[in-house]
């Protein structure tokens, strides 16, 4: 990709991302407040992911798990460490609807 294409893509990305962030700001602030009240600080955590050409980039995410341990001090399984809110979001309702509709369609 040449320099002009990269600049155009960057401008396009920013033209979509900035208004989207402004529109979602109240929802993000409410989520941050909920995490802070229920789980305390920190609200966000950093996670490294592979990006383009395998180069890692850092992603900021809201916390949805706690660092609960068993009696031996070992970290509990993910399913046991999910907060009730995160567990309720684990499988959206529409996915179970889709699986039911495909089940009935196959019959």
Biopython code that builds the backbone (N, CA, C, O; Angstrom):
import numpy as np
from Bio.PDB.StructureBuilder import StructureBuilder

atoms = [
    (1, "UNK", "N", (0.853, -1.168, 0.000)),
    (1, "UNK", "CA", (0.000, 0.000, 0.000)),
    (1, "UNK", "C", (0.902, 1.235, 0.000)),
    (1, "UNK", "O", (1.826, 1.332, 0.808)),
    (2, "UNK", "N", (0.635, 2.171, -0.899)),
    (2, "UNK", "CA", (1.501, 3.349, -0.946)),
    (2, "UNK", "C", (1.076, 4.382, 0.097)),
    (2, "UNK", "O", (0.064, 4.226, 0.781)),
    (3, "UNK", "N", (1.876, 5.434, 0.194)),
    (3, "UNK", "CA", (1.689, 6.437, 1.244)),
    (3, "UNK", "C", (0.343, 7.150, 1.143)),
    (3, "UNK", "O", (-0.290, 7.414, 2.166)),
    (4, "UNK", "N", (-0.098, 7.461, -0.061)),
    (4, "UNK", "CA", (-1.375, 8.163, -0.228)),
    (4, "UNK", "C", (-2.526, 7.269, 0.225)),
    (4, "UNK", "O", (-3.446, 7.740, 0.893)),
    (5, "UNK", "N", (-2.486, 5.987, -0.130)),
    (5, "UNK", "CA", (-3.533, 5.061, 0.293)),
    (5, "UNK", "C", (-3.571, 4.948, 1.813)),
    (5, "UNK", "O", (-4.651, 4.908, 2.402)),
    (6, "UNK", "N", (-2.403, 4.896, 2.453)),
    (6, "UNK", "CA", (-2.356, 4.810, 3.907)),
    (6, "UNK", "C", (-2.943, 6.054, 4.557)),
    (6, "UNK", "O", (-3.669, 5.965, 5.547)),
    (7, "UNK", "N", (-2.627, 7.205, 3.998)),
    (7, "UNK", "CA", (-3.171, 8.451, 4.562)),
    (7, "UNK", "C", (-4.683, 8.508, 4.399)),
    (7, "UNK", "O", (-5.395, 8.910, 5.319)),
    (8, "UNK", "N", (-5.173, 8.107, 3.232)),
    (8, "UNK", "CA", (-6.618, 8.112, 3.005)),
    (8, "UNK", "C", (-7.319, 7.134, 3.950)),
    (8, "UNK", "O", (-8.372, 7.448, 4.505)),
    (9, "UNK", "N", (-6.741, 5.972, 4.126)),
    (9, "UNK", "CA", (-7.335, 4.993, 5.034)),
    (9, "UNK", "C", (-7.330, 5.522, 6.461)),
    (9, "UNK", "O", (-8.312, 5.366, 7.186)),
    (10, "UNK", "N", (-6.234, 6.146, 6.867)),
    (10, "UNK", "CA", (-6.143, 6.701, 8.217)),
    (10, "UNK", "C", (-7.203, 7.783, 8.419)),
    (10, "UNK", "O", (-7.859, 7.810, 9.461)),
    (11, "UNK", "N", (-7.383, 8.675, 7.442)),
    (11, "UNK", "CA", (-8.405, 9.718, 7.548)),
    (11, "UNK", "C", (-9.804, 9.107, 7.612)),
    (11, "UNK", "O", (-10.647, 9.562, 8.385)),
    (12, "UNK", "N", (-10.052, 8.082, 6.803)),
    (12, "UNK", "CA", (-11.337, 7.395, 6.823)),
    (12, "UNK", "C", (-11.577, 6.753, 8.184)),
    (12, "UNK", "O", (-12.666, 6.875, 8.746)),
    (13, "UNK", "N", (-10.569, 6.069, 8.715)),
    (13, "UNK", "CA", (-10.682, 5.437, 10.031)),
    (13, "UNK", "C", (-11.006, 6.467, 11.108)),
    (13, "UNK", "O", (-11.885, 6.246, 11.941)),
    (14, "UNK", "N", (-10.300, 7.586, 11.089)),
    (14, "UNK", "CA", (-10.536, 8.638, 12.078)),
    (14, "UNK", "C", (-11.909, 9.282, 11.902)),
    (14, "UNK", "O", (-12.568, 9.628, 12.883)),
    (15, "UNK", "N", (-12.340, 9.441, 10.649)),
    (15, "UNK", "CA", (-13.656, 10.041, 10.381)),
    (15, "UNK", "C", (-14.780, 9.176, 10.927)),
    (15, "UNK", "O", (-15.836, 9.698, 11.283)),
    (16, "UNK", "N", (-14.582, 7.880, 11.000)),
    (16, "UNK", "CA", (-15.583, 6.990, 11.578)),
    (16, "UNK", "C", (-15.398, 6.812, 13.086)),
    (16, "UNK", "O", (-16.376, 6.779, 13.833)),
    (17, "UNK", "N", (-14.150, 6.697, 13.528)),
    (17, "UNK", "CA", (-13.868, 6.383, 14.926)),
    (17, "UNK", "C", (-14.199, 7.542, 15.870)),
    (17, "UNK", "O", (-14.766, 7.316, 16.939)),
    (18, "UNK", "N", (-13.863, 8.750, 15.502)),
    (18, "UNK", "CA", (-14.080, 9.888, 16.406)),
    (18, "UNK", "C", (-15.563, 10.131, 16.671)),
    (18, "UNK", "O", (-15.950, 10.237, 17.835)),
    (19, "UNK", "N", (-16.418, 10.226, 15.637)),
    (19, "UNK", "CA", (-17.856, 10.385, 15.938)),
    (19, "UNK", "C", (-18.430, 9.174, 16.679)),
    (19, "UNK", "O", (-19.295, 9.329, 17.541)),
    (20, "UNK", "N", (-17.954, 7.974, 16.349)),
    (20, "UNK", "CA", (-18.425, 6.782, 17.055)),
    (20, "UNK", "C", (-18.070, 6.826, 18.526)),
    (20, "UNK", "O", (-18.880, 6.468, 19.381)),
    (21, "UNK", "N", (-16.858, 7.264, 18.817)),
    (21, "UNK", "CA", (-16.424, 7.374, 20.205)),
    (21, "UNK", "C", (-17.235, 8.429, 20.953)),
    (21, "UNK", "O", (-17.589, 8.234, 22.115)),
    (22, "UNK", "N", (-17.525, 9.533, 20.297)),
    (22, "UNK", "CA", (-18.336, 10.587, 20.925)),
    (22, "UNK", "C", (-19.744, 10.066, 21.213)),
    (22, "UNK", "O", (-20.299, 10.337, 22.278)),
    (23, "UNK", "N", (-20.324, 9.319, 20.268)),
    (23, "UNK", "CA", (-21.665, 8.777, 20.469)),
    (23, "UNK", "C", (-21.699, 7.708, 21.562)),
    (23, "UNK", "O", (-22.674, 7.614, 22.308)),
    (24, "UNK", "N", (-20.651, 6.912, 21.658)),
    (24, "UNK", "CA", (-20.605, 5.836, 22.642)),
    (24, "UNK", "C", (-20.050, 6.267, 23.998)),
    (24, "UNK", "O", (-20.065, 5.477, 24.942)),
    (25, "UNK", "N", (-19.568, 7.486, 24.114)),
    (25, "UNK", "CA", (-18.953, 7.953, 25.357)),
    (25, "UNK", "C", (-19.859, 7.771, 26.575)),
    (25, "UNK", "O", (-19.373, 7.311, 27.609)),
    (26, "UNK", "N", (-21.149, 8.107, 26.508)),
    (26, "UNK", "CA", (-21.990, 7.896, 27.697)),
    (26, "UNK", "C", (-22.081, 6.418, 28.102)),
    (26, "UNK", "O", (-22.096, 6.106, 29.292)),
    (27, "UNK", "N", (-22.140, 5.527, 27.142)),
    (27, "UNK", "CA", (-22.212, 4.090, 27.442)),
    (27, "UNK", "C", (-20.895, 3.619, 28.053)),
    (27, "UNK", "O", (-20.896, 2.849, 29.013)),
    (28, "UNK", "N", (-19.777, 4.078, 27.501)),
    (28, "UNK", "CA", (-18.468, 3.695, 28.022)),
    (28, "UNK", "C", (-18.258, 4.231, 29.437)),
    (28, "UNK", "O", (-17.686, 3.546, 30.284)),
    (29, "UNK", "N", (-18.715, 5.440, 29.687)),
    (29, "UNK", "CA", (-18.589, 6.026, 31.020)),
    (29, "UNK", "C", (-19.449, 5.247, 32.019)),
    (29, "UNK", "O", (-19.019, 5.000, 33.145)),
    (30, "UNK", "N", (-20.651, 4.863, 31.614)),
    (30, "UNK", "CA", (-21.519, 4.073, 32.491)),
    (30, "UNK", "C", (-20.893, 2.707, 32.779)),
    (30, "UNK", "O", (-20.942, 2.234, 33.914)),
    (31, "UNK", "N", (-20.311, 2.078, 31.770)),
    (31, "UNK", "CA", (-19.654, 0.780, 31.975)),
    (31, "UNK", "C", (-18.465, 0.930, 32.911)),
    (31, "UNK", "O", (-18.253, 0.094, 33.789)),
    (32, "UNK", "N", (-17.694, 1.986, 32.728)),
    (32, "UNK", "CA", (-16.540, 2.223, 33.603)),
    (32, "UNK", "C", (-16.990, 2.455, 35.042)),
    (32, "UNK", "O", (-16.370, 1.953, 35.979)),
    (33, "UNK", "N", (-18.063, 3.210, 35.213)),
    (33, "UNK", "CA", (-18.578, 3.467, 36.559)),
    (33, "UNK", "C", (-19.079, 2.172, 37.206)),
    (33, "UNK", "O", (-18.863, 1.941, 38.395)),
    (34, "UNK", "N", (-19.744, 1.339, 36.419)),
    (34, "UNK", "CA", (-20.252, 0.065, 36.952)),
    (34, "UNK", "C", (-19.105, -0.843, 37.386)),
    (34, "UNK", "O", (-19.166, -1.453, 38.454)),
    (35, "UNK", "N", (-18.063, -0.936, 36.565)),
    (35, "UNK", "CA", (-16.908, -1.763, 36.923)),
    (35, "UNK", "C", (-16.234, -1.203, 38.177)),
    (35, "UNK", "O", (-15.863, -1.961, 39.073)),
    (36, "UNK", "N", (-16.078, 0.094, 38.240)),
    (36, "UNK", "CA", (-15.442, 0.724, 39.399)),
    (36, "UNK", "C", (-16.231, 0.470, 40.682)),
    (36, "UNK", "O", (-15.650, 0.162, 41.723)),
    (37, "UNK", "N", (-17.555, 0.599, 40.604)),
    (37, "UNK", "CA", (-18.387, 0.395, 41.793)),
    (37, "UNK", "C", (-18.437, -1.069, 42.221)),
    (37, "UNK", "O", (-18.394, -1.361, 43.416)),
    (38, "UNK", "N", (-18.527, -1.986, 41.270)),
    (38, "UNK", "CA", (-18.663, -3.411, 41.597)),
    (38, "UNK", "C", (-17.341, -4.096, 41.901)),
    (38, "UNK", "O", (-17.276, -4.937, 42.798)),
    (39, "UNK", "N", (-16.276, -3.750, 41.162)),
    (39, "UNK", "CA", (-15.020, -4.481, 41.264)),
    (39, "UNK", "C", (-13.860, -3.633, 41.743)),
    (39, "UNK", "O", (-12.812, -4.169, 42.101)),
    (40, "UNK", "N", (-14.026, -2.321, 41.755)),
    (40, "UNK", "CA", (-12.942, -1.437, 42.159)),
    (40, "UNK", "C", (-11.981, -1.153, 41.019)),
    (40, "UNK", "O", (-12.231, -1.515, 39.870)),
    (41, "UNK", "N", (-10.893, -0.510, 41.353)),
    (41, "UNK", "CA", (-9.896, -0.144, 40.356)),
    (41, "UNK", "C", (-8.922, -1.301, 40.163)),
    (41, "UNK", "O", (-8.770, -2.106, 41.082)),
    (42, "UNK", "N", (-8.281, -1.422, 39.061)),
    (42, "UNK", "CA", (-8.405, -0.630, 37.838)),
    (42, "UNK", "C", (-9.625, -1.061, 37.023)),
    (42, "UNK", "O", (-10.067, -2.207, 37.100)),
    (43, "UNK", "N", (-10.152, -0.130, 36.252)),
    (43, "UNK", "CA", (-11.329, -0.377, 35.433)),
    (43, "UNK", "C", (-10.923, -1.053, 34.123)),
    (43, "UNK", "O", (-11.631, -1.930, 33.629)),
    (44, "UNK", "N", (-9.807, -0.652, 33.575)),
    (44, "UNK", "CA", (-9.314, -1.182, 32.299)),
    (44, "UNK", "C", (-8.061, -2.020, 32.513)),
    (44, "UNK", "O", (-7.348, -1.852, 33.503)),
    (45, "UNK", "N", (-7.805, -2.916, 31.580)),
    (45, "UNK", "CA", (-6.524, -3.613, 31.580)),
    (45, "UNK", "C", (-6.009, -3.681, 30.150)),
    (45, "UNK", "O", (-6.769, -3.577, 29.188)),
    (46, "UNK", "N", (-4.711, -3.857, 30.039)),
    (46, "UNK", "CA", (-4.058, -3.919, 28.726)),
    (46, "UNK", "C", (-3.848, -5.370, 28.326)),
    (46, "UNK", "O", (-3.512, -6.223, 29.147)),
    (47, "UNK", "N", (-4.056, -5.626, 27.031)),
    (47, "UNK", "CA", (-3.822, -6.963, 26.503)),
    (47, "UNK", "C", (-3.087, -6.812, 25.185)),
    (47, "UNK", "O", (-3.462, -5.991, 24.348)),
    (48, "UNK", "N", (-2.045, -7.603, 25.002)),
    (48, "UNK", "CA", (-1.281, -7.566, 23.766)),
    (48, "UNK", "C", (-1.861, -8.591, 22.793)),
    (48, "UNK", "O", (-2.116, -9.737, 23.163)),
    (49, "UNK", "N", (-2.063, -8.170, 21.561)),
    (49, "UNK", "CA", (-2.606, -9.040, 20.519)),
    (49, "UNK", "C", (-1.744, -8.927, 19.271)),
    (49, "UNK", "O", (-1.108, -7.896, 19.046)),
    (50, "UNK", "N", (-1.717, -9.982, 18.455)),
    (50, "UNK", "CA", (-0.965, -9.886, 17.202)),
    (50, "UNK", "C", (-1.718, -9.008, 16.205)),
    (50, "UNK", "O", (-2.935, -9.115, 16.057)),
    (51, "UNK", "N", (-0.981, -8.151, 15.535)),
    (51, "UNK", "CA", (-1.581, -7.253, 14.562)),
    (51, "UNK", "C", (-1.115, -7.561, 13.159)),
    (51, "UNK", "O", (-0.752, -8.693, 12.837)),
    (52, "UNK", "N", (-1.132, -6.538, 12.335)),
    (52, "UNK", "CA", (-0.714, -6.694, 10.944)),
    (52, "UNK", "C", (0.742, -7.144, 10.876)),
    (52, "UNK", "O", (1.600, -6.626, 11.591)),
    (53, "UNK", "N", (0.999, -8.096, 10.023)),
    (53, "UNK", "CA", (2.336, -8.668, 9.840)),
    (53, "UNK", "C", (2.892, -9.262, 11.132)),
    (53, "UNK", "O", (4.108, -9.343, 11.304)),
    (54, "UNK", "N", (2.008, -9.678, 12.041)),
    (54, "UNK", "CA", (2.442, -10.309, 13.275)),
    (54, "UNK", "C", (2.967, -9.360, 14.332)),
    (54, "UNK", "O", (3.396, -9.804, 15.398)),
    (55, "UNK", "N", (2.944, -8.055, 14.060)),
    (55, "UNK", "CA", (3.415, -7.090, 15.055)),
    (55, "UNK", "C", (2.379, -6.942, 16.160)),
    (55, "UNK", "O", (1.201, -6.732, 15.871)),
    (56, "UNK", "N", (2.790, -7.046, 17.409)),
    (56, "UNK", "CA", (1.821, -6.929, 18.505)),
    (56, "UNK", "C", (1.350, -5.483, 18.695)),
    (56, "UNK", "O", (2.096, -4.531, 18.465)),
    (57, "UNK", "N", (0.107, -5.353, 19.116)),
    (57, "UNK", "CA", (-0.416, -4.046, 19.503)),
    (57, "UNK", "C", (-1.132, -4.214, 20.838)),
    (57, "UNK", "O", (-1.522, -5.322, 21.205)),
    (58, "UNK", "N", (-1.301, -3.125, 21.554)),
    (58, "UNK", "CA", (-1.910, -3.163, 22.876)),
    (58, "UNK", "C", (-3.355, -2.724, 22.784)),
    (58, "UNK", "O", (-3.680, -1.710, 22.165)),
    (59, "UNK", "N", (-4.213, -3.506, 23.411)),
    (59, "UNK", "CA", (-5.642, -3.268, 23.409)),
    (59, "UNK", "C", (-6.072, -2.966, 24.839)),
    (59, "UNK", "O", (-5.625, -3.636, 25.771)),
    (60, "UNK", "N", (-6.929, -1.974, 25.027)),
    (60, "UNK", "CA", (-7.492, -1.679, 26.344)),
    (60, "UNK", "C", (-8.869, -2.308, 26.436)),
    (60, "UNK", "O", (-9.686, -2.164, 25.527)),
    (61, "UNK", "N", (-9.128, -3.012, 27.542)),
    (61, "UNK", "CA", (-10.404, -3.690, 27.718)),
    (61, "UNK", "C", (-10.944, -3.414, 29.114)),
    (61, "UNK", "O", (-10.184, -3.168, 30.051)),
    (62, "UNK", "N", (-12.283, -3.460, 29.240)),
    (62, "UNK", "CA", (-12.893, -3.364, 30.558)),
    (62, "UNK", "C", (-12.680, -4.681, 31.295)),
    (62, "UNK", "O", (-12.705, -5.753, 30.691)),
    (63, "UNK", "N", (-12.469, -4.589, 32.609)),
    (63, "UNK", "CA", (-12.321, -5.791, 33.421)),
    (63, "UNK", "C", (-13.677, -6.465, 33.581)),
    (63, "UNK", "O", (-14.676, -5.797, 33.849)),
    (64, "UNK", "N", (-13.716, -7.792, 33.416)),
    (64, "UNK", "CA", (-14.950, -8.537, 33.643)),
    (64, "UNK", "C", (-14.697, -9.752, 34.525)),
    (64, "UNK", "O", (-15.619, -10.528, 34.779)),
    (65, "UNK", "N", (-13.468, -9.930, 34.995)),
    (65, "UNK", "CA", (-13.131, -11.064, 35.851)),
    (65, "UNK", "C", (-12.442, -10.567, 37.114)),
    (65, "UNK", "O", (-11.870, -9.477, 37.148)),
    (66, "UNK", "N", (-12.513, -11.381, 38.132)),
    (66, "UNK", "CA", (-11.802, -11.100, 39.368)),
    (66, "UNK", "C", (-10.665, -12.109, 39.506)),
    (66, "UNK", "O", (-10.669, -13.142, 38.837)),
    (67, "UNK", "N", (-9.703, -11.819, 40.358)),
    (67, "UNK", "CA", (-8.554, -12.702, 40.558)),
    (67, "UNK", "C", (-8.792, -13.631, 41.744)),
    (67, "UNK", "O", (-7.989, -13.669, 42.677)),
    (68, "UNK", "N", (-9.879, -14.371, 41.712)),
    (68, "UNK", "CA", (-10.204, -15.286, 42.812)),
    (68, "UNK", "C", (-9.348, -16.544, 42.742)),
    (68, "UNK", "O", (-9.084, -17.076, 41.664)),
    (69, "UNK", "N", (-8.920, -17.007, 43.913)),
    (69, "UNK", "CA", (-8.071, -18.199, 44.006)),
    (69, "UNK", "C", (-8.740, -19.240, 44.896)),
    (69, "UNK", "O", (-9.599, -18.919, 45.718)),
    (70, "UNK", "N", (-8.325, -20.501, 44.716)),
    (70, "UNK", "CA", (-8.829, -21.560, 45.592)),
    (70, "UNK", "C", (-8.027, -21.573, 46.891)),
    (70, "UNK", "O", (-7.173, -20.712, 47.105)),
    (71, "UNK", "N", (-8.302, -22.544, 47.752)),
    (71, "UNK", "CA", (-7.631, -22.608, 49.062)),
    (71, "UNK", "C", (-6.127, -22.841, 48.952)),
    (71, "UNK", "O", (-5.389, -22.545, 49.892)),
    (72, "UNK", "N", (-5.659, -23.368, 47.816)),
    (72, "UNK", "CA", (-4.221, -23.584, 47.610)),
    (72, "UNK", "C", (-3.529, -22.376, 46.976)),
    (72, "UNK", "O", (-2.310, -22.370, 46.805)),
    (73, "UNK", "N", (-4.320, -21.354, 46.630)),
    (73, "UNK", "CA", (-3.743, -20.165, 46.023)),
    (73, "UNK", "C", (-3.691, -20.208, 44.510)),
    (73, "UNK", "O", (-3.141, -19.307, 43.877)),
    (74, "UNK", "N", (-4.270, -21.265, 43.922)),
    (74, "UNK", "CA", (-4.293, -21.366, 42.459)),
    (74, "UNK", "C", (-5.475, -20.573, 41.916)),
    (74, "UNK", "O", (-6.553, -20.566, 42.511)),
    (75, "UNK", "N", (-5.267, -19.910, 40.790)),
    (75, "UNK", "CA", (-6.309, -19.122, 40.144)),
    (75, "UNK", "C", (-7.445, -20.041, 39.718)),
    (75, "UNK", "O", (-7.197, -21.105, 39.150)),
    (76, "UNK", "N", (-8.688, -19.647, 39.984)),
    (76, "UNK", "CA", (-9.851, -20.440, 39.598)),
    (76, "UNK", "C", (-10.024, -20.425, 38.085)),
    (76, "UNK", "O", (-9.455, -19.577, 37.399)),
    (77, "UNK", "N", (-10.811, -21.366, 37.565)),
    (77, "UNK", "CA", (-11.115, -21.400, 36.135)),
    (77, "UNK", "C", (-11.815, -20.116, 35.717)),
    (77, "UNK", "O", (-12.414, -19.427, 36.543)),
    (78, "UNK", "N", (-11.734, -19.802, 34.433)),
    (78, "UNK", "CA", (-12.357, -18.583, 33.923)),
    (78, "UNK", "C", (-13.846, -18.512, 34.261)),
    (78, "UNK", "O", (-14.332, -17.464, 34.688)),
    (79, "UNK", "N", (-14.568, -19.605, 34.077)),
    (79, "UNK", "CA", (-16.012, -19.602, 34.322)),
    (79, "UNK", "C", (-16.328, -19.269, 35.778)),
    (79, "UNK", "O", (-17.365, -18.668, 36.061)),
    (80, "UNK", "N", (-15.465, -19.643, 36.688)),
    (80, "UNK", "CA", (-15.693, -19.372, 38.104)),
    (80, "UNK", "C", (-15.284, -17.951, 38.500)),
    (80, "UNK", "O", (-15.735, -17.433, 39.522)),
    (81, "UNK", "N", (-14.433, -17.327, 37.690)),
    (81, "UNK", "CA", (-13.968, -15.979, 38.024)),
    (81, "UNK", "C", (-14.780, -14.894, 37.347)),
    (81, "UNK", "O", (-14.606, -13.717, 37.662)),
    (82, "UNK", "N", (-15.670, -15.255, 36.420)),
    (82, "UNK", "CA", (-16.494, -14.247, 35.769)),
    (82, "UNK", "C", (-17.419, -13.588, 36.774)),
    (82, "UNK", "O", (-17.974, -14.248, 37.652)),
    (83, "UNK", "N", (-17.577, -12.294, 36.639)),
    (83, "UNK", "CA", (-18.549, -11.604, 37.471)),
    (83, "UNK", "C", (-19.943, -11.981, 36.963)),
    (83, "UNK", "O", (-20.072, -12.403, 35.813)),
    (84, "UNK", "N", (-20.992, -11.844, 37.785)),
    (84, "UNK", "CA", (-22.340, -12.189, 37.317)),
    (84, "UNK", "C", (-22.734, -11.438, 36.048)),
    (84, "UNK", "O", (-23.380, -12.006, 35.168)),
    (85, "UNK", "N", (-22.353, -10.175, 35.949)),
    (85, "UNK", "CA", (-22.679, -9.398, 34.755)),
    (85, "UNK", "C", (-21.985, -9.971, 33.525)),
    (85, "UNK", "O", (-22.614, -10.124, 32.478)),
    (86, "UNK", "N", (-20.704, -10.287, 33.637)),
    (86, "UNK", "CA", (-19.967, -10.836, 32.501)),
    (86, "UNK", "C", (-20.499, -12.209, 32.123)),
    (86, "UNK", "O", (-20.557, -12.540, 30.939)),
    (87, "UNK", "N", (-20.888, -13.012, 33.104)),
    (87, "UNK", "CA", (-21.440, -14.330, 32.814)),
    (87, "UNK", "C", (-22.759, -14.206, 32.062)),
    (87, "UNK", "O", (-23.049, -15.016, 31.182)),
    (88, "UNK", "N", (-23.562, -13.197, 32.402)),
    (88, "UNK", "CA", (-24.839, -13.017, 31.709)),
    (88, "UNK", "C", (-24.636, -12.548, 30.283)),
    (88, "UNK", "O", (-25.514, -12.735, 29.440)),
    (89, "UNK", "N", (-23.502, -11.945, 30.000)),
    (89, "UNK", "CA", (-23.203, -11.472, 28.642)),
    (89, "UNK", "C", (-22.441, -12.507, 27.825)),
    (89, "UNK", "O", (-22.178, -12.287, 26.643)),
    (90, "UNK", "N", (-22.086, -13.622, 28.432)),
    (90, "UNK", "CA", (-21.246, -14.609, 27.753)),
    (90, "UNK", "C", (-21.901, -15.157, 26.498)),
    (90, "UNK", "O", (-21.226, -15.338, 25.485)),
    (91, "UNK", "N", (-23.185, -15.423, 26.540)),
    (91, "UNK", "CA", (-23.892, -15.897, 25.354)),
    (91, "UNK", "C", (-25.102, -15.015, 25.143)),
    (91, "UNK", "O", (-26.071, -15.098, 25.897)),
    (92, "UNK", "N", (-25.057, -14.159, 24.114)),
    (92, "UNK", "CA", (-26.202, -13.286, 23.859)),
    (92, "UNK", "C", (-27.456, -14.100, 23.569)),
    (92, "UNK", "O", (-27.377, -15.207, 23.037)),
    (93, "UNK", "N", (-28.613, -13.546, 23.923)),
    (93, "UNK", "CA", (-29.881, -14.253, 23.740)),
    (93, "UNK", "C", (-30.135, -14.610, 22.286)),
    (93, "UNK", "O", (-30.701, -15.666, 22.004)),
    (94, "UNK", "N", (-29.728, -13.751, 21.357)),
    (94, "UNK", "CA", (-30.019, -14.034, 19.952)),
    (94, "UNK", "C", (-29.273, -15.257, 19.447)),
    (94, "UNK", "O", (-29.716, -15.883, 18.484)),
    (95, "UNK", "N", (-28.140, -15.622, 20.074)),
    (95, "UNK", "CA", (-27.433, -16.816, 19.597)),
    (95, "UNK", "C", (-28.214, -18.067, 19.952)),
    (95, "UNK", "O", (-28.243, -19.015, 19.167)),
    (96, "UNK", "N", (-28.852, -18.095, 21.125)),
    (96, "UNK", "CA", (-29.660, -19.260, 21.462)),
    (96, "UNK", "C", (-30.904, -19.307, 20.583)),
    (96, "UNK", "O", (-31.381, -20.392, 20.249)),
    (97, "UNK", "N", (-31.435, -18.152, 20.203)),
    (97, "UNK", "CA", (-32.567, -18.111, 19.288)),
    (97, "UNK", "C", (-32.174, -18.690, 17.943)),
    (97, "UNK", "O", (-32.914, -19.474, 17.349)),
    (98, "UNK", "N", (-30.985, -18.291, 17.465)),
    (98, "UNK", "CA", (-30.528, -18.807, 16.170)),
    (98, "UNK", "C", (-30.343, -20.309, 16.217)),
    (98, "UNK", "O", (-30.724, -21.004, 15.275)),
    (99, "UNK", "N", (-29.772, -20.825, 17.281)),
    (99, "UNK", "CA", (-29.557, -22.263, 17.356)),
    (99, "UNK", "C", (-30.884, -23.001, 17.434)),
    (99, "UNK", "O", (-31.000, -24.095, 16.880)),
    (100, "UNK", "N", (-31.893, -22.440, 18.103)),
    (100, "UNK", "CA", (-33.212, -23.058, 18.138)),
    (100, "UNK", "C", (-33.876, -23.021, 16.770)),
    (100, "UNK", "O", (-34.493, -23.998, 16.346)),
    (101, "UNK", "N", (-33.745, -21.879, 16.074)),
    (101, "UNK", "CA", (-34.379, -21.789, 14.763)),
    (101, "UNK", "C", (-33.738, -22.744, 13.769)),
    (101, "UNK", "O", (-34.440, -23.303, 12.926)),
    (102, "UNK", "N", (-32.430, -22.949, 13.839)),
    (102, "UNK", "CA", (-31.790, -23.904, 12.933)),
    (102, "UNK", "C", (-32.178, -25.327, 13.293)),
    (102, "UNK", "O", (-32.267, -26.187, 12.417)),
    (103, "UNK", "N", (-32.412, -25.584, 14.583)),
    (103, "UNK", "CA", (-32.844, -26.912, 15.014)),
    (103, "UNK", "C", (-34.221, -27.230, 14.435)),
    (103, "UNK", "O", (-34.454, -28.323, 13.917)),
    (104, "UNK", "N", (-35.138, -26.249, 14.533)),
    (104, "UNK", "CA", (-36.484, -26.468, 14.006)),
    (104, "UNK", "C", (-36.494, -26.513, 12.480)),
    (104, "UNK", "O", (-37.305, -27.227, 11.891)),
    (105, "UNK", "N", (-35.611, -25.766, 11.839)),
    (105, "UNK", "CA", (-35.550, -25.771, 10.380)),
    (105, "UNK", "C", (-35.073, -27.115, 9.863)),
    (105, "UNK", "O", (-35.496, -27.564, 8.798)),
    (106, "UNK", "N", (-34.193, -27.758, 10.618)),
    (106, "UNK", "CA", (-33.643, -29.040, 10.191)),
    (106, "UNK", "C", (-34.649, -30.163, 10.361)),
    (106, "UNK", "O", (-34.540, -31.191, 9.693)),
    (107, "UNK", "N", (-35.620, -29.992, 11.237)),
    (107, "UNK", "CA", (-36.576, -31.071, 11.523)),
    (107, "UNK", "C", (-37.581, -31.276, 10.421)),
    (107, "UNK", "O", (-38.444, -32.148, 10.526)),
]
sb = StructureBuilder()
sb.init_structure("model")
sb.init_model(0)
sb.init_chain("A")
sb.init_seg("    ")
for serial, (resi, resn, name, xyz) in enumerate(atoms, 1):
    if name == "N":
        sb.init_residue(resn, " ", resi, " ")
    sb.init_atom(name, np.array(xyz, "f"), 0.0, 1.0, " ", f" {name:<3s}", serial, name[0])
structure = sb.get_structure()
